Structures are given as structure tokens and as C-alpha cells.
Amino acid sequence: MKALVNWLIPILFLVLLLFMVYGLQRSEALALQVCFASLFLLFLYSYWKSSEIGFTRLLIIGLLCRLALIPHTPTLSDDFYRFLFDGHLLLQGINPYAYLPTEALQLISGEPVPFLHKLLTAMNSVSYYSIYPPLHQAFFAWAALGGESLLWNLVLLRIPLILGEIGVAFLLWKLLPLWNQQARKLLLYWLNPLVILEITGNLHFEGLVLLGLLGSLWFYKTSKPMLSAGLWTFAIGIKLVPAILGAVWLRAYHPIKQKVFWITAAFLSFLVLFPLFQKEVFFNFYQSFRLYQSSFEFNASIYYFLRFISSFWLDYNPIGTLGPILSILAIMGLVVFAWLKPKSMDLATAFVVTYVIYLLMQTTIHPWYIIPLFGSSLLTRMNSPLLWTYVIFLSYSAYATDPAQESTVILLVQYLPFLIFATWEFFIKPTRTITTL
């Protein structure tokens, strides 16, 4: 009977995931939450019983989950429409940083126009210039080689994401023993429903960001500062956000290797970000970045608290005031943490704390934002990021209505358990006594 259960649980996980992805829409909030909670329970059970179920069997199931999503058109996120639109602009020789989507479409004639118009009407970012870094754009151009077929565009876009996931799994397998962690913790990433849904399912690139961060840690451990800097720069080239780790890297190496690291990082950063250095392009990119920081708010934590407090004297556009203030506070917090962190703190833990400080200060936190944090946390003794990968999915409940409407209760249910657990792990319970999964 036990052998039968050990076969059925992974298969049930795969079937339920496929039902959730192919059978539900984002507006079906209750059904989504029930399915995700069930998936998470099956995931935790599979991890807990991994020695009985079989490590290899669970690795295969995780891979099958990803492969089964290859033809899927995302329903939980529509960001991919902008990805593909930018990619097709690049193939047409048009700079996606130089024109708004509607302006760019007017420059194109011929067969691609109907397909691009379809992408344009479906995207959520028509009113601002592209904010995706040049290296990120290279993957969009690769996907656009699929022509005017949405299916083939999605297939091509998923190939590097799945390969990146395999790379993450390999690096975790190599790194976990070096950080004195159990090798089976790899399954906490490989089978995590949030990771599968957001990267392979919804086509977000945080998996490739994590690949770069783990690669930088691997070469840090093997005393290869040039390669470490190269992989960190790769992560920055995908999303820019990993640049927040710069203050932590400042104290990572001894002086000679530190110079090698930073010279390499500076040179490679210049190369991967060079397309942004044209005056008009940089202005457009910065304008869109500031628009995002000062106009969009979703699933925030500290910002929503400050917005409530400030509502007594800020009657209009609190995000326009609080957004920049929080950005400054985030930078200050990151610098102070990097300066005051104990020398005994390992680099992976410093990555996690840095990401937590940064994310808590943001006005928008989508579920996929925490994946680099979570992946890095597997090298530490902190378990609170695993909890966050479950509760943050509650944010999708806001899409039960159109337009999305967030619930204060959902926000409290999401953030309070994580913050209490994280505070207990980091400040109250000595790190050396924390029980690891």
C-alpha cells in the first residue's frame, strides 16, 4: 500500500498542476487557491517522504511538470505579450527603448502587423517604453524567431527558461554540500509549485537571475572572482535588481581578488548595459522605471502601511511621495546592513537578507519577485522564505474582480506569518540552532 501511495502522490501532483494551469483562469480565485494549497501540501509531503518515494522519481516528475507546460499560453500573467512584442521589434531593427509600442507599430508594414497588433492589444504596458534590460531583450528576440505563431514564440521563449531551471538544479546540487545543507533540499526548489508556475508557466525570468546568482556563489566558493563577477553581471543583465547585492560583494573578497572582481563586474556591466547609454534611450528607460516606481502598487507591505498613515495628511497621489522615499530608505538599509553584518555571516544568508530588505520597501511585489531570494535561502538555515512561496500566491486573489481589488485581510494573512517567522529565525532563535528541513 505504501509503495502505491509513493507512486500516486507524484502523479497526482502532476495531474493537479496541469488541471490548474490548463483548466483555470486568473479570475477563478477560490479554485486557484484551493489547487495551489493542495499542490503545496503534495509538494511538502513528497519532500518529507523523498527517501521513500525516490529522489530520482521526484526529479523526473519536476521535469515532466515543466515539459508539460511548453505549449501553454499563460493565464496568470500577461507580461509575455510585451516580451514577444519587444522581440519582434528587435527583429525588425527597431529599438524598443526608443519608441512607445503604438509608435513602433506605425513604423512596421507587411505581414507582421496583424500579429503585432494582437500582442499590442493584449499587453499591459502600452503607455511606457520597455523597461527590460538588453540581455533580457536578447531572449525576446530569440522567441520572436518563431514568426507570427504565438505557440512557437512561447515554445522558443520557454526553452532557455527550462534549461536555466536545469542549471539551477545542478548548481544547487553542487552548492548545498558546500554550505553544509542536505542535498535533498534541491527538491524544495525543483518541485515548488510557485517556481514551476511562475518561471515555466508564466514565463518570468527570475529563474535565470537565480542561475546567475548561484553561479556567482559557486565561483566565489572556488575562488574564481572573474567568473563570479561574470555570473553576477549576467543576473544584472537580465533584471537589474541583483545590483542591490553590490554592497554585500564589497566585503566578500580579500583586497587583491576584490579588485579583480570589481574590474570584471564593471567592464561586463558596461558591455551588457551599453545599449542603454544613448542619451534619448537612457531618458526613456529611466522615465519608464520611475513611472513604475511611482505609479504602480500591488501586494506591498511597508508601503501600504505608510500609505495608510500618510493618508491623514497626503490627500493625493501618496505613491508619488512615498515611492521615492522608500527607494532611498531601501538603499540606506542595504548599505547599513552590508556594513554592519557580522563577518561570520555567509554570503548566501547576506543575499537573502538583502533581498528581504529590498522587497519589503517596494510598492509592488509580484509572486515571482521572491524566487531569487527563495533559491538563495536553500543554502542557508532559514525556512521562512519557503513559507513565503506559499502565502504570496494569495495575492492572486485580487484578480477575482476586474479591475483587481486587494484585501487587507489577505495582505495580513500573507505578510504577518512570514514576517513573524523571519524575525524569529534571524533575530530571536540563534542561527546555529535553527532546524533545517
KASULSUL-V398085 format. One record per residue. N is the residue number from 1. RES is the residue in one letter. PHI is phi in whole degrees, -180 to 180 (none if undefined). Layout:
BEGIN
N;RES;PHI
N;RES;PHI
END
This chain:
BEGIN
1;M;none
2;K;-63
3;A;-63
4;L;-65
5;V;-61
6;N;-66
7;W;-83
8;L;-71
9;I;-59
10;P;-62
11;I;-66
12;L;-61
13;F;-59
14;L;-64
15;V;-64
16;L;-65
17;L;-62
18;L;-66
19;F;-62
20;M;-65
21;V;-74
22;Y;-93
23;G;-110
24;L;-121
25;Q;-105
26;R;-62
27;S;-74
28;E;-85
29;A;-60
30;L;-63
31;A;-62
32;L;-61
33;Q;-68
34;V;-65
35;C;-63
36;F;-66
37;A;-62
38;S;-66
39;L;-60
40;F;-67
41;L;-66
42;L;-64
43;F;-63
44;L;-65
45;Y;-63
46;S;-62
47;Y;-67
48;W;-62
49;K;-104
50;S;-61
51;S;-68
52;E;-86
53;I;-69
54;G;114
55;F;-59
56;T;-64
57;R;-61
58;L;-71
59;L;-63
60;I;-64
61;I;-61
62;G;-60
63;L;-68
64;L;-62
65;C;-58
66;R;-71
67;L;-65
68;A;-68
69;L;-93
70;I;-56
71;P;-86
72;H;-74
73;T;-94
74;P;-56
75;T;-117
76;L;-85
77;S;-146
78;D;-112
79;D;-61
80;F;-64
81;Y;-63
82;R;-70
83;F;-54
84;L;-69
85;F;-61
86;D;-61
87;G;-62
88;H;-70
89;L;-61
90;L;-61
91;L;-67
92;Q;-88
93;G;80
94;I;-107
95;N;-78
96;P;-69
97;Y;-86
98;A;-93
99;Y;-135
100;L;-69
101;P;-53
102;T;-66
103;E;-68
104;A;-65
105;L;-64
106;Q;-70
107;L;-86
108;I;-108
109;S;-136
110;G;104
111;E;-60
112;P;-66
113;V;-58
114;P;-58
115;F;-66
116;L;-67
117;H;-65
118;K;-62
119;L;-64
120;L;-62
121;T;-70
122;A;-95
123;M;-78
124;N;-105
125;S;-136
126;V;-68
127;S;-92
128;Y;-142
129;Y;-70
130;S;-61
131;I;-114
132;Y;-92
133;P;-61
134;P;-56
135;L;-65
136;H;-61
137;Q;-62
138;A;-61
139;F;-70
140;F;-65
141;A;-64
142;W;-60
143;A;-65
144;A;-69
145;L;-64
146;G;-72
147;G;75
148;E;-91
149;S;-103
150;L;-61
151;L;-59
152;W;-70
153;N;-61
154;L;-68
155;V;-61
156;L;-65
157;L;-69
158;R;-77
159;I;-56
160;P;-66
161;L;-67
162;I;-69
163;L;-62
164;G;-63
165;E;-63
166;I;-64
167;G;-64
168;V;-61
169;A;-60
170;F;-63
171;L;-66
172;L;-62
173;W;-59
174;K;-79
175;L;-84
176;L;-55
177;P;-63
178;L;-67
179;W;-100
180;N;58
181;Q;-114
182;Q;-66
183;A;-62
184;R;-69
185;K;-62
186;L;-53
187;L;-66
188;L;-64
189;Y;-90
190;W;-63
191;L;-105
192;N;-63
193;P;-59
194;L;-63
195;V;-62
196;I;-63
197;L;-68
198;E;-80
199;I;-88
200;T;-72
201;G;-73
202;N;-97
203;L;66
204;H;-96
205;F;-100
206;E;-64
207;G;-65
208;L;-70
209;V;-61
210;L;-63
211;L;-57
212;G;-64
213;L;-67
214;L;-66
215;G;-63
216;S;-66
217;L;-69
218;W;-63
219;F;-75
220;Y;-65
221;K;-66
222;T;-97
223;S;58
224;K;-126
225;P;-62
226;M;-65
227;L;-69
228;S;-61
229;A;-64
230;G;-63
231;L;-72
232;W;-64
233;T;-64
234;F;-58
235;A;-62
236;I;-65
237;G;-64
238;I;-83
239;K;-134
240;L;70
241;V;-55
242;P;-58
243;A;-61
244;I;-63
245;L;-82
246;G;-57
247;A;-64
248;V;-69
249;W;-65
250;L;-59
251;R;-112
252;A;-84
253;Y;-112
254;H;-72
255;P;-49
256;I;-65
257;K;-67
258;Q;-61
259;K;-64
260;V;-59
261;F;-59
262;W;-75
263;I;-64
264;T;-64
265;A;-63
266;A;-66
267;F;-65
268;L;-70
269;S;-64
270;F;-60
271;L;-66
272;V;-75
273;L;-105
274;F;-54
275;P;-59
276;L;-88
277;F;-85
278;Q;-70
279;K;-56
280;E;-67
281;V;-63
282;F;-61
283;F;-62
284;N;-64
285;F;-62
286;Y;-65
287;Q;-60
288;S;-68
289;F;-63
290;R;-67
291;L;-60
292;Y;-64
293;Q;-71
294;S;-114
295;S;-127
296;F;-102
297;E;-140
298;F;-162
299;N;55
300;A;-82
301;S;-118
302;I;-61
303;Y;-59
304;Y;-65
305;F;-64
306;L;-67
307;R;-62
308;F;-65
309;I;-64
310;S;-74
311;S;-63
312;F;-75
313;W;-134
314;L;-106
315;D;-85
316;Y;-138
317;N;49
318;P;-63
319;I;-67
320;G;-64
321;T;-95
322;L;-75
323;G;-56
324;P;-62
325;I;-62
326;L;-66
327;S;-63
328;I;-65
329;L;-63
330;A;-64
331;I;-61
332;M;-63
333;G;-64
334;L;-67
335;V;-67
336;V;-63
337;F;-61
338;A;-62
339;W;-77
340;L;-97
341;K;-61
342;P;-61
343;K;-63
344;S;-75
345;M;-72
346;D;-74
347;L;-66
348;A;-64
349;T;-64
350;A;-64
351;F;-58
352;V;-63
353;V;-63
354;T;-60
355;Y;-65
356;V;-63
357;I;-59
358;Y;-63
359;L;-68
360;L;-66
361;M;-94
362;Q;-86
363;T;-86
364;T;-137
365;I;-135
366;H;-83
367;P;-55
368;W;-71
369;Y;-62
370;I;-89
371;I;-64
372;P;-61
373;L;-62
374;F;-64
375;G;-60
376;S;-66
377;S;-66
378;L;-66
379;L;-86
380;T;-113
381;R;-96
382;M;-90
383;N;-107
384;S;-62
385;P;-61
386;L;-63
387;L;-60
388;W;-63
389;T;-65
390;Y;-89
391;V;-67
392;I;-69
393;F;-67
394;L;-60
395;S;-62
396;Y;-67
397;S;-63
398;A;-64
399;Y;-86
400;A;-65
401;T;-118
402;D;-128
403;P;-74
404;A;-61
405;Q;-134
406;E;-85
407;S;-111
408;T;-62
409;V;-63
410;I;-62
411;L;-61
412;L;-67
413;V;-63
414;Q;-77
415;Y;-89
416;L;-60
417;P;-60
418;F;-64
419;L;-66
420;I;-66
421;F;-64
422;A;-64
423;T;-64
424;W;-63
425;E;-65
426;F;-88
427;F;-108
428;I;-95
429;K;-83
430;P;-56
431;T;-55
432;R;-69
433;T;-107
434;I;-67
435;T;-80
436;T;-95
437;L;-73
END
